[in-house]
Amino acid sequence: MGAAVAAPVRLSVRRDDGAVVEDLEWQLVPLGLLREARPWRTFRWFKGQQHYSGTYWSATMGDHVIYESRLELGRLLFADFAPEVRHIVAQPFLLKAGIDGKVRKHIPDYLLLTDDGPVVVDVKPRHRLEKPEVAVTLDWTREAVTSRGWRYEVWSEPDPHVLENVRFLAGYRRSWLFDPDLIATLRAADLDEMPLGDAFRLLPQSPRPLVKSAVLHLLWSGHVTTALDRPLSAGHVLRRAA
C-alpha cells in the first residue's frame, strides 16, 4: 500500500538567475519555470566521497548537464540519445509533501521534456529499491507526478551492452565536427538493411575513417538505427528510422 499523501504538494525551484522560489503549489507551477530551472543542489566534490559526480556535454541541450553518480550519467546518456527528448533539467526542483503526518522532501534526478510530455526521473540502483525509506519516497513522488498527468520513471541498471553502445556512440554526438557535405551524401544514400561494415565502405572516394565516423554520427542522431543489445560489429544491420 502506498503512502498517504496530504494535499497540497509544494515545490521549490532555483530559477535561472539563481534566486530560489519556495513553496509553490505543485499543480499550479508553470512548466516554463521548471524548464529553465538550475540544479537544486550545489555541485559537491570532497575527498573520499563515495559517489561519482561530474558534468556531461549534452547534444540535446548544447550545454553541460550535471550528474551525481555513474548510474545518473547512464540515464543522462540515454536521454541525450533519445530523439523524443527535447530538453533535460538536472535536479529540477524540491518536492515537499505531508506523508502519514510527517513532512517529507525529495529532489528528483531529472526532468525530461519529450514529444509525449514531461517525464520526471529518479535514478536508483536496483538493490536499493526494496529499502522501506526509498520505496516510500518513490511511491509518494510517483503519486504527486502522475496526479499532474506527467510520467514518472524509476531508472535502474540498464542492459550493459546497450549502455556501452550508447556510451560509444556518444563520442560521435558533436554535429559540428562532421563534414556537412559528407553527412548529406550519407543521408541521401539508401542505408536501410545495409550492414554497418558496408556503410563504412560506401564512399570509396572519401577517407574511410571520416565515412565511418559520419555513419556513427547518423546512428547517434537517429537517422538510422540498429540493434544495440550486443556489441556493435560490422555485421550489424542498419534500419532507416521511421
NORJO-V113897 format. One record per run of one state. SS is the DSSP state (@ for helix, = for strand, . for the rest). FROM is the first residue (numbers start at 1). LEN is the number of residues. If there is no record, write none. Layout:
SS:FROM:LEN, SS:FROM:LEN
This chain:
.:1:4, =:5:10, .:15:5, =:20:6, @:26:3, .:29:2, @:31:5, .:36:2, =:38:1, .:39:15, =:54:5, .:59:4, =:63:5, .:68:2, @:70:12, .:82:3, =:85:6, .:91:3, =:94:6, .:100:2, =:102:5, .:107:3, =:110:5, .:115:2, =:117:7, .:124:2, @:126:3, .:129:3, @:132:15, .:147:4, =:151:5, .:156:4, @:160:13, .:173:2, @:175:3, .:178:2, @:180:9, .:189:6, =:195:1, @:196:5, .:201:7, @:208:14, .:222:2, =:224:2, .:226:11, =:237:1, .:238:1, =:239:2, .:241:2
